[in-house]
Structure formats: structure tokens, C-alpha cells
């Protein structure tokens, strides 16, 4: 009797502590997932699979559709889910697109000029975007680096 009470107490303690121990890990993976999904959305916009209609967030359906379209074009299993393969292809496709169309650095914290170097004009958190996208967003070439 005493022994089983002890076992029960231990069990309860583990049952309470175990989820607590995993909490920070779960929190981290959620934020990583969010970052990944932001990256995925941006790549899909750059590549033209998602249409950026100005500031509004994309619904899960829109993103899933865009991912499925991308997977179909790249001969990947059409699941609508971003797995490692899809992510790798997305990354490569975006890089190729930027190389082909020319890419520039734009500031995310103020400023209306785009730059050829990420270090120009001490930009904070600059973004690497295609030149047409930068121009569409109203950026003009920097006089120092262009
Ligand atoms: Zn510059």
C-alpha cells in the first residue's frame, strides 16, 4: 500500500513535470515554424506563386494552394505541406530567381533607397529582394552604390 502510494506520487510528479520540461522546447519550435512560414510566404511571393495584395495576411488556404502549385511545377509530391525537400527547392528557386532578375538590399527600418551592398548606409535588418519588387515597393537606387 505504502509502496503503491509512493509510486503514484512519483507518477503524478513526473506527469506534472514532464510537460513543463518540454514547454520551452515547444515554444521554440513554434517560433521557428513561424519564421519558416514567413520565409516560405516571402519566397512564394517573390516567385509569383502568391500574389501580394498589399499588407493583408495570407490565409492558410492561399498558402497551401501556392505550395501545391510550386510542388506540381517542381515535380514534388503535391501535399501542400512544406517538407524539407520543398523547402530546399523553394530556397534554390528563390535564389535562382533573384540572380536572374537582379536583386538588391532594401532597408526594413526606414529609408526609400535600395542598395547593392547590405552594409551600405548602415541598414538595420536589410532584406534581399528582386529589383522589380524593390521598385514596386517604391524604392529608388542609392546614389552611393549605384
Ligand atoms: Zn547604397
Backbone and ligand atoms as CSV (ligand in chain L), in Angstrom:
chain,resi,resn,atom,element,x,y,z
A,1,UNK,N,N,0.839,-1.206,0.000
A,1,UNK,CA,C,0.000,0.000,0.000
A,1,UNK,C,C,0.871,1.252,0.000
A,2,UNK,N,N,1.816,1.253,0.962
A,2,UNK,CA,C,2.691,2.422,1.025
A,2,UNK,C,C,3.485,2.575,-0.276
A,3,UNK,N,N,3.929,1.432,-0.750
A,3,UNK,CA,C,4.759,1.450,-1.938
A,3,UNK,C,C,3.990,1.996,-3.144
A,4,UNK,N,N,2.723,1.541,-3.252
A,4,UNK,CA,C,1.961,1.994,-4.411
A,4,UNK,C,C,1.621,3.485,-4.293
A,5,UNK,N,N,1.469,3.972,-3.052
A,5,UNK,CA,C,1.217,5.401,-2.864
A,5,UNK,C,C,2.431,6.193,-3.310
A,6,UNK,N,N,3.601,5.650,-2.994
A,6,UNK,CA,C,4.847,6.307,-3.391
A,6,UNK,C,C,4.957,6.339,-4.931
A,7,UNK,N,N,4.639,5.194,-5.508
A,7,UNK,CA,C,4.696,5.105,-6.973
A,7,UNK,C,C,3.745,6.097,-7.614
A,8,UNK,N,N,2.556,6.187,-6.988
A,8,UNK,CA,C,1.549,7.114,-7.514
A,8,UNK,C,C,2.063,8.554,-7.425
A,9,UNK,N,N,2.664,8.877,-6.262
A,9,UNK,CA,C,3.174,10.239,-6.066
A,9,UNK,C,C,4.244,10.544,-7.112
A,10,UNK,N,N,5.095,9.566,-7.334
A,10,UNK,CA,C,6.161,9.744,-8.324
A,10,UNK,C,C,5.560,9.947,-9.709
A,11,UNK,N,N,4.547,9.124,-9.969
A,11,UNK,CA,C,3.895,9.204,-11.274
A,11,UNK,C,C,3.281,10.590,-11.487
A,12,UNK,N,N,2.595,11.080,-10.423
A,12,UNK,CA,C,1.946,12.399,-10.520
A,12,UNK,C,C,3.008,13.479,-10.743
A,13,UNK,N,N,4.119,13.347,-9.981
A,13,UNK,CA,C,5.185,14.351,-10.103
A,13,UNK,C,C,5.737,14.371,-11.527
A,14,UNK,N,N,5.965,13.177,-12.072
A,14,UNK,CA,C,6.504,13.094,-13.433
A,14,UNK,C,C,5.491,13.635,-14.434
A,15,UNK,N,N,4.214,13.291,-14.188
A,15,UNK,CA,C,3.170,13.736,-15.113
A,15,UNK,C,C,3.082,15.257,-15.135
A,16,UNK,N,N,3.343,15.881,-13.989
A,16,UNK,CA,C,3.273,17.346,-13.948
A,16,UNK,C,C,4.546,17.974,-14.507
A,17,UNK,N,N,5.684,17.371,-14.144
A,17,UNK,CA,C,6.958,17.997,-14.509
A,17,UNK,C,C,7.316,17.783,-15.975
A,18,UNK,N,N,6.940,16.637,-16.499
A,18,UNK,CA,C,7.347,16.323,-17.863
A,18,UNK,C,C,6.873,17.362,-18.880
A,19,UNK,N,N,5.569,17.687,-18.870
A,19,UNK,CA,C,5.133,18.709,-19.838
A,19,UNK,C,C,5.824,20.043,-19.601
A,20,UNK,N,N,6.076,20.377,-18.308
A,20,UNK,CA,C,6.747,21.638,-18.003
A,20,UNK,C,C,8.149,21.651,-18.598
A,21,UNK,N,N,8.814,20.503,-18.518
A,21,UNK,CA,C,10.167,20.415,-19.038
A,21,UNK,C,C,10.183,20.622,-20.553
A,22,UNK,N,N,9.090,20.220,-21.198
A,22,UNK,CA,C,9.055,20.327,-22.657
A,22,UNK,C,C,8.554,21.677,-23.153
A,23,UNK,N,N,7.953,22.436,-22.236
A,23,UNK,CA,C,7.356,23.712,-22.649
A,23,UNK,C,C,8.289,24.621,-23.450
A,24,UNK,N,N,9.489,24.904,-22.926
A,24,UNK,CA,C,10.347,25.833,-23.682
A,24,UNK,C,C,10.683,25.308,-25.068
A,25,UNK,N,N,10.843,23.996,-25.173
A,25,UNK,CA,C,11.174,23.387,-26.460
A,25,UNK,C,C,10.020,23.588,-27.443
A,26,UNK,N,N,8.804,23.358,-26.930
A,26,UNK,CA,C,7.624,23.544,-27.782
A,26,UNK,C,C,7.555,24.997,-28.239
A,27,UNK,N,N,7.796,25.925,-27.296
A,27,UNK,CA,C,7.748,27.353,-27.633
A,27,UNK,C,C,8.730,27.700,-28.729
A,28,UNK,N,N,9.922,27.138,-28.626
A,28,UNK,CA,C,10.971,27.420,-29.605
A,28,UNK,C,C,10.573,26.915,-30.985
A,29,UNK,N,N,10.054,25.675,-31.014
A,29,UNK,CA,C,9.757,25.103,-32.322
A,29,UNK,C,C,8.592,25.853,-32.982
A,30,UNK,N,N,7.686,26.389,-32.174
A,30,UNK,CA,C,6.591,27.168,-32.763
A,30,UNK,C,C,7.142,28.422,-33.418
A,31,UNK,N,N,8.055,29.112,-32.720
A,31,UNK,CA,C,8.541,30.351,-33.302
A,31,UNK,C,C,9.410,30.066,-34.531
A,32,UNK,N,N,10.108,28.930,-34.496
A,32,UNK,CA,C,10.887,28.554,-35.683
A,32,UNK,C,C,9.959,28.265,-36.854
A,33,UNK,N,N,8.853,27.597,-36.517
A,33,UNK,CA,C,7.874,27.293,-37.557
A,33,UNK,C,C,7.309,28.568,-38.146
A,34,UNK,N,N,7.046,29.538,-37.264
A,34,UNK,CA,C,6.508,30.803,-37.739
A,34,UNK,C,C,7.495,31.505,-38.653
A,35,UNK,N,N,8.758,31.493,-38.243
A,35,UNK,CA,C,9.770,32.138,-39.057
A,35,UNK,C,C,9.873,31.457,-40.402
A,36,UNK,N,N,9.821,30.114,-40.350
A,36,UNK,CA,C,9.900,29.357,-41.589
A,36,UNK,C,C,8.711,29.700,-42.478
A,37,UNK,N,N,7.538,29.827,-41.866
A,37,UNK,CA,C,6.366,30.081,-42.700
A,37,UNK,C,C,6.427,31.494,-43.286
A,38,UNK,N,N,7.011,32.436,-42.546
A,38,UNK,CA,C,7.190,33.779,-43.103
A,38,UNK,C,C,8.155,33.733,-44.279
A,39,UNK,N,N,9.234,32.966,-44.108
A,39,UNK,CA,C,10.200,32.823,-45.196
A,39,UNK,C,C,9.533,32.186,-46.419
A,40,UNK,N,N,8.752,31.143,-46.154
A,40,UNK,CA,C,8.079,30.440,-47.247
A,40,UNK,C,C,7.129,31.379,-47.978
A,41,UNK,N,N,6.381,32.182,-47.219
A,41,UNK,CA,C,5.456,33.123,-47.848
A,41,UNK,C,C,6.190,34.120,-48.729
A,42,UNK,N,N,7.319,34.618,-48.216
A,42,UNK,CA,C,8.072,35.620,-48.967
A,42,UNK,C,C,8.635,35.017,-50.255
A,43,UNK,N,N,9.139,33.786,-50.146
A,43,UNK,CA,C,9.691,33.119,-51.331
A,43,UNK,C,C,8.574,32.881,-52.352
A,44,UNK,N,N,7.407,32.477,-51.871
A,44,UNK,CA,C,6.284,32.221,-52.779
A,44,UNK,C,C,5.832,33.508,-53.466
A,45,UNK,N,N,5.899,34.624,-52.740
A,45,UNK,CA,C,5.543,35.921,-53.343
A,45,UNK,C,C,6.577,36.301,-54.396
A,46,UNK,N,N,7.856,36.174,-54.032
A,46,UNK,CA,C,8.931,36.517,-54.965
A,46,UNK,C,C,8.794,35.723,-56.253
A,47,UNK,N,N,8.485,34.444,-56.119
A,47,UNK,CA,C,8.413,33.573,-57.285
A,47,UNK,C,C,7.079,33.697,-58.031
A,48,UNK,N,N,6.156,34.452,-57.477
A,48,UNK,CA,C,4.885,34.695,-58.161
A,48,UNK,C,C,3.824,33.629,-57.913
A,49,UNK,N,N,4.035,32.754,-56.933
A,49,UNK,CA,C,3.015,31.742,-56.631
A,49,UNK,C,C,1.938,32.305,-55.706
A,50,UNK,N,N,2.325,33.331,-54.964
A,50,UNK,CA,C,1.374,34.026,-54.095
A,50,UNK,C,C,1.341,35.473,-54.551
A,51,UNK,N,N,0.136,36.044,-54.613
A,51,UNK,CA,C,0.056,37.442,-55.033
A,51,UNK,C,C,-0.049,38.326,-53.808
A,52,UNK,N,N,0.937,39.200,-53.668
A,52,UNK,CA,C,0.969,40.110,-52.535
A,52,UNK,C,C,0.012,41.261,-52.814
A,53,UNK,N,N,-1.148,41.266,-52.128
A,53,UNK,CA,C,-2.098,42.344,-52.415
A,53,UNK,C,C,-1.980,43.475,-51.396
A,54,UNK,N,N,-0.796,43.609,-50.842
A,54,UNK,CA,C,-0.515,44.782,-50.027
A,54,UNK,C,C,-0.903,44.682,-48.560
A,55,UNK,N,N,-0.014,44.101,-47.778
A,55,UNK,CA,C,-0.177,44.171,-46.325
A,55,UNK,C,C,-1.081,43.121,-45.702
A,56,UNK,N,N,-2.125,42.674,-46.395
A,56,UNK,CA,C,-3.022,41.711,-45.762
A,56,UNK,C,C,-2.346,40.356,-45.629
A,57,UNK,N,N,-2.692,39.658,-44.565
A,57,UNK,CA,C,-2.087,38.347,-44.352
A,57,UNK,C,C,-2.720,37.320,-45.269
A,58,UNK,N,N,-1.921,36.335,-45.611
A,58,UNK,CA,C,-2.434,35.259,-46.452
A,58,UNK,C,C,-3.153,34.240,-45.588
A,59,UNK,N,N,-4.220,33.682,-46.131
A,59,UNK,CA,C,-4.909,32.630,-45.395
A,59,UNK,C,C,-4.162,31.321,-45.596
A,60,UNK,N,N,-4.411,30.376,-44.701
A,60,UNK,CA,C,-3.786,29.065,-44.816
A,60,UNK,C,C,-4.076,28.421,-46.157
A,61,UNK,N,N,-5.298,28.634,-46.654
A,61,UNK,CA,C,-5.692,28.043,-47.936
A,61,UNK,C,C,-4.855,28.605,-49.086
A,62,UNK,N,N,-4.684,29.927,-49.071
A,62,UNK,CA,C,-3.903,30.574,-50.139
A,62,UNK,C,C,-2.478,30.043,-50.157
A,63,UNK,N,N,-1.900,29.917,-48.956
A,63,UNK,CA,C,-0.517,29.455,-48.865
A,63,UNK,C,C,-0.430,27.992,-49.318
A,64,UNK,N,N,-1.387,27.190,-48.864
A,64,UNK,CA,C,-1.390,25.778,-49.233
A,64,UNK,C,C,-1.521,25.621,-50.753
A,65,UNK,N,N,-2.408,26.406,-51.345
A,65,UNK,CA,C,-2.584,26.389,-52.802
A,65,UNK,C,C,-1.273,26.718,-53.510
A,66,UNK,N,N,-0.625,27.776,-53.029
A,66,UNK,CA,C,0.623,28.226,-53.646
A,66,UNK,C,C,1.694,27.143,-53.514
A,67,UNK,N,N,1.753,26.501,-52.353
A,67,UNK,CA,C,2.744,25.447,-52.135
A,67,UNK,C,C,2.468,24.270,-53.080
A,68,UNK,N,N,1.178,23.927,-53.220
A,68,UNK,CA,C,0.825,22.808,-54.102
A,68,UNK,C,C,1.178,23.115,-55.554
A,69,UNK,N,N,0.962,24.353,-55.956
A,69,UNK,CA,C,1.300,24.794,-57.313
A,69,UNK,C,C,2.803,24.680,-57.520
A,70,UNK,N,N,3.559,25.154,-56.521
A,70,UNK,CA,C,5.014,25.081,-56.592
A,70,UNK,C,C,5.472,23.623,-56.676
A,71,UNK,N,N,4.902,22.774,-55.818
A,71,UNK,CA,C,5.285,21.352,-55.799
A,71,UNK,C,C,4.992,20.683,-57.135
A,72,UNK,N,N,3.862,21.046,-57.724
A,72,UNK,CA,C,3.495,20.467,-59.005
A,72,UNK,C,C,4.529,20.858,-60.068
A,73,UNK,N,N,4.892,22.142,-60.106
A,73,UNK,CA,C,5.842,22.616,-61.117
A,73,UNK,C,C,7.227,22.028,-60.938
A,74,UNK,N,N,7.583,21.684,-59.701
A,74,UNK,CA,C,8.923,21.161,-59.453
A,74,UNK,C,C,8.950,19.643,-59.337
A,75,UNK,N,N,7.844,19.005,-59.702
A,75,UNK,CA,C,7.787,17.553,-59.708
A,75,UNK,C,C,7.883,16.924,-58.335
A,76,UNK,N,N,7.462,17.667,-57.318
A,76,UNK,CA,C,7.474,17.134,-55.955
A,76,UNK,C,C,6.097,16.544,-55.641
A,77,UNK,N,N,6.037,15.660,-54.644
A,77,UNK,CA,C,4.718,15.160,-54.242
A,77,UNK,C,C,3.818,16.328,-53.832
A,78,UNK,N,N,2.636,16.419,-54.429
A,78,UNK,CA,C,1.764,17.568,-54.177
A,78,UNK,C,C,0.973,17.345,-52.886
A,79,UNK,N,N,1.502,17.898,-51.802
A,79,UNK,CA,C,0.889,17.695,-50.484
A,79,UNK,C,C,0.384,18.993,-49.873
A,80,UNK,N,N,0.911,20.119,-50.335
A,80,UNK,CA,C,0.553,21.401,-49.718
A,80,UNK,C,C,1.281,21.622,-48.403
A,81,UNK,N,N,2.162,20.685,-48.061
A,81,UNK,CA,C,2.916,20.781,-46.811
A,81,UNK,C,C,4.379,21.072,-47.137
A,82,UNK,N,N,4.965,22.015,-46.395
A,82,UNK,CA,C,6.359,22.347,-46.639
A,82,UNK,C,C,7.262,21.347,-45.915
A,83,UNK,N,N,7.710,20.336,-46.632
A,83,UNK,CA,C,8.664,19.395,-46.047
A,83,UNK,C,C,10.080,19.858,-46.416
A,84,UNK,N,N,11.089,19.089,-46.006
A,84,UNK,CA,C,12.471,19.509,-46.243
A,84,UNK,C,C,12.783,19.687,-47.729
A,85,UNK,N,N,12.277,18.763,-48.554
A,85,UNK,CA,C,12.516,18.834,-50.000
A,85,UNK,C,C,11.936,20.111,-50.579
A,86,UNK,N,N,10.684,20.375,-50.208
A,86,UNK,CA,C,10.008,21.568,-50.720
A,86,UNK,C,C,10.773,22.813,-50.310
A,87,UNK,N,N,11.212,22.833,-49.039
A,87,UNK,CA,C,11.931,23.992,-48.529
A,87,UNK,C,C,13.241,24.201,-49.287
A,88,UNK,N,N,13.948,23.095,-49.541
A,88,UNK,CA,C,15.206,23.186,-50.270
A,88,UNK,C,C,14.980,23.727,-51.676
A,89,UNK,N,N,13.964,23.196,-52.352
A,89,UNK,CA,C,13.671,23.643,-53.715
A,89,UNK,C,C,13.222,25.099,-53.747
A,90,UNK,N,N,12.435,25.458,-52.744
A,90,UNK,CA,C,11.944,26.827,-52.651
A,90,UNK,C,C,13.121,27.785,-52.497
A,91,UNK,N,N,14.043,27.403,-51.648
A,91,UNK,CA,C,15.218,28.212,-51.387
A,91,UNK,C,C,16.044,28.367,-52.661
A,92,UNK,N,N,16.258,27.263,-53.366
A,92,UNK,CA,C,17.055,27.304,-54.594
A,92,UNK,C,C,16.350,28.097,-55.681
A,93,UNK,N,N,15.038,27.885,-55.795
A,93,UNK,CA,C,14.273,28.588,-56.829
A,93,UNK,C,C,14.309,30.086,-56.583
A,94,UNK,N,N,14.206,30.476,-55.310
A,94,UNK,CA,C,14.215,31.900,-54.989
A,94,UNK,C,C,15.586,32.498,-55.322
A,95,UNK,N,N,16.629,31.782,-54.940
A,95,UNK,CA,C,17.981,32.272,-55.197
A,95,UNK,C,C,18.215,32.445,-56.695
A,96,UNK,N,N,17.776,31.455,-57.465
A,96,UNK,CA,C,17.936,31.490,-58.909
A,96,UNK,C,C,17.171,32.665,-59.505
A,97,UNK,N,N,15.953,32.860,-59.004
A,97,UNK,CA,C,15.120,33.955,-59.493
A,97,UNK,C,C,15.805,35.292,-59.216
A,98,UNK,N,N,16.328,35.439,-58.010
A,98,UNK,CA,C,16.963,36.703,-57.642
A,98,UNK,C,C,18.211,36.938,-58.478
A,99,UNK,N,N,18.954,35.871,-58.755
A,99,UNK,CA,C,20.151,36.004,-59.579
A,99,UNK,C,C,19.786,36.437,-60.990
A,100,UNK,N,N,18.717,35.829,-61.504
A,100,UNK,CA,C,18.301,36.080,-62.868
A,100,UNK,C,C,17.741,37.489,-63.043
A,101,UNK,N,N,16.948,37.931,-62.076
A,101,UNK,CA,C,16.267,39.215,-62.214
A,101,UNK,C,C,17.017,40.354,-61.544
A,102,UNK,N,N,18.115,40.020,-60.927
A,102,UNK,CA,C,18.848,41.035,-60.199
A,102,UNK,C,C,18.203,41.248,-58.847
A,103,UNK,N,N,19.012,41.398,-57.838
A,103,UNK,CA,C,18.466,41.576,-56.501
A,103,UNK,C,C,19.194,42.706,-55.802
A,104,UNK,N,N,18.502,43.322,-54.908
A,104,UNK,CA,C,19.058,44.469,-54.193
A,104,UNK,C,C,18.720,44.349,-52.714
A,105,UNK,N,N,19.379,45.140,-51.933
A,105,UNK,CA,C,19.080,45.182,-50.495
A,105,UNK,C,C,18.194,46.378,-50.218
A,106,UNK,N,N,17.105,46.133,-49.476
A,106,UNK,CA,C,16.267,47.269,-49.087
A,106,UNK,C,C,16.222,47.347,-47.567
A,107,UNK,N,N,16.151,48.566,-47.030
A,107,UNK,CA,C,16.066,48.702,-45.570
A,107,UNK,C,C,14.669,48.319,-45.093
A,108,UNK,N,N,14.578,47.752,-43.898
A,108,UNK,CA,C,13.256,47.441,-43.346
A,108,UNK,C,C,12.880,48.444,-42.269
A,109,UNK,N,N,13.856,49.265,-41.867
A,109,UNK,CA,C,13.561,50.224,-40.793
A,109,UNK,C,C,13.792,51.638,-41.314
A,110,UNK,N,N,13.008,52.069,-42.280
A,110,UNK,CA,C,13.119,53.438,-42.779
A,110,UNK,C,C,14.064,53.555,-43.949
A,111,UNK,N,N,13.819,54.539,-44.806
A,111,UNK,CA,C,14.660,54.745,-45.981
A,111,UNK,C,C,13.944,54.268,-47.222
A,112,UNK,N,N,14.199,54.943,-48.335
A,112,UNK,CA,C,13.488,54.618,-49.574
A,112,UNK,C,C,14.463,54.312,-50.709
A,113,UNK,N,N,15.701,53.978,-50.364
A,113,UNK,CA,C,16.702,53.669,-51.385
A,113,UNK,C,C,17.033,52.181,-51.323
A,114,UNK,N,N,17.307,51.600,-52.495
A,114,UNK,CA,C,17.834,50.235,-52.471
A,114,UNK,C,C,19.329,50.254,-52.762
A,115,UNK,N,N,20.007,49.229,-52.263
A,115,UNK,CA,C,21.468,49.224,-52.281
A,115,UNK,C,C,22.021,47.931,-52.872
A,116,UNK,N,N,23.258,48.028,-53.392
A,116,UNK,CA,C,23.873,46.816,-53.929
A,116,UNK,C,C,24.588,46.044,-52.834
A,117,UNK,N,N,24.815,46.707,-51.702
A,117,UNK,CA,C,25.514,46.016,-50.613
A,117,UNK,C,C,24.686,46.127,-49.337
A,118,UNK,N,N,24.669,45.030,-48.569
A,118,UNK,CA,C,23.853,45.014,-47.347
A,118,UNK,C,C,24.440,45.937,-46.291
A,119,UNK,N,N,25.703,46.309,-46.466
A,119,UNK,CA,C,26.351,47.125,-45.448
A,119,UNK,C,C,26.252,48.617,-45.720
A,120,UNK,N,N,25.670,48.982,-46.871
A,120,UNK,CA,C,25.603,50.404,-47.240
A,120,UNK,C,C,24.635,51.153,-46.322
A,121,UNK,N,N,24.945,52.382,-46.022
A,121,UNK,CA,C,24.074,53.276,-45.235
A,121,UNK,C,C,23.651,52.676,-43.891
A,122,UNK,N,N,24.478,51.832,-43.336
A,122,UNK,CA,C,24.225,51.128,-42.068
A,122,UNK,C,C,22.751,50.752,-41.871
A,123,UNK,N,N,22.235,49.963,-42.835
A,123,UNK,CA,C,20.854,49.483,-42.737
A,123,UNK,C,C,20.731,48.475,-41.600
A,124,UNK,N,N,19.593,48.523,-40.918
A,124,UNK,CA,C,19.308,47.537,-39.871
A,124,UNK,C,C,18.360,46.491,-40.461
A,125,UNK,N,N,18.716,45.206,-40.314
A,125,UNK,CA,C,17.888,44.114,-40.846
A,125,UNK,C,C,17.476,44.312,-42.298
A,126,UNK,N,N,18.427,44.567,-43.204
A,126,UNK,CA,C,18.026,44.752,-44.600
A,126,UNK,C,C,17.461,43.467,-45.186
A,127,UNK,N,N,16.614,43.627,-46.192
A,127,UNK,CA,C,16.005,42.467,-46.866
A,127,UNK,C,C,16.555,42.371,-48.266
A,128,UNK,N,N,16.784,41.154,-48.737
A,128,UNK,CA,C,17.273,40.910,-50.089
A,128,UNK,C,C,16.067,40.603,-50.958
A,129,UNK,N,N,15.770,41.471,-51.913
A,129,UNK,CA,C,14.593,41.266,-52.764
A,129,UNK,C,C,14.972,41.454,-54.225
A,130,UNK,N,N,14.090,40.995,-55.121
A,130,UNK,CA,C,14.370,41.194,-56.535
A,130,UNK,C,C,14.231,42.679,-56.863
A,131,UNK,N,N,14.972,43.127,-57.870
A,131,UNK,CA,C,14.936,44.546,-58.237
A,131,UNK,C,C,13.514,44.993,-58.607
A,132,UNK,N,N,12.758,44.180,-59.423
A,132,UNK,CA,C,11.385,44.623,-59.723
A,132,UNK,C,C,10.540,44.803,-58.459
A,133,UNK,N,N,10.742,43.911,-57.480
A,133,UNK,CA,C,9.953,44.023,-56.248
A,133,UNK,C,C,10.310,45.306,-55.501
A,134,UNK,N,N,11.622,45.611,-55.451
A,134,UNK,CA,C,12.060,46.820,-54.749
A,134,UNK,C,C,11.447,48.054,-55.403
A,135,UNK,N,N,11.427,48.056,-56.750
A,135,UNK,CA,C,10.883,49.215,-57.457
A,135,UNK,C,C,9.383,49.328,-57.252
A,136,UNK,N,N,8.724,48.153,-57.216
A,136,UNK,CA,C,7.288,48.151,-56.991
A,136,UNK,C,C,6.948,48.704,-55.606
A,137,UNK,N,N,7.850,48.454,-54.657
A,137,UNK,CA,C,7.625,48.930,-53.294
A,137,UNK,C,C,8.000,50.407,-53.132
A,138,UNK,N,N,8.440,51.028,-54.233
A,138,UNK,CA,C,8.717,52.461,-54.202
A,138,UNK,C,C,10.156,52.827,-53.861
A,139,UNK,N,N,11.054,51.832,-53.889
A,139,UNK,CA,C,12.458,52.134,-53.599
A,139,UNK,C,C,13.157,52.608,-54.870
A,140,UNK,N,N,14.104,53.515,-54.688
A,140,UNK,CA,C,14.902,54.001,-55.821
A,140,UNK,C,C,16.369,53.734,-55.521
A,141,UNK,N,N,17.211,53.650,-56.596
A,141,UNK,CA,C,18.618,53.279,-56.350
A,141,UNK,C,C,19.347,54.301,-55.489
A,142,UNK,N,N,20.211,53.784,-54.645
A,142,UNK,CA,C,21.040,54.629,-53.799
A,142,UNK,C,C,22.129,55.284,-54.669
A,143,UNK,N,N,22.408,56.550,-54.408
A,143,UNK,CA,C,23.384,57.265,-55.239
A,143,UNK,C,C,24.810,56.809,-54.911
A,144,UNK,N,N,25.001,56.335,-53.684
A,144,UNK,CA,C,26.351,55.939,-53.261
A,144,UNK,C,C,26.793,54.633,-53.922
A,145,UNK,N,N,25.884,53.631,-53.994
A,145,UNK,CA,C,26.330,52.341,-54.511
A,145,UNK,C,C,25.814,52.036,-55.931
A,146,UNK,N,N,25.022,52.908,-56.509
A,146,UNK,CA,C,24.612,52.689,-57.915
A,146,UNK,C,C,25.003,53.867,-58.808
L,1,ZN,ZN,ZN,23.840,52.325,-51.035
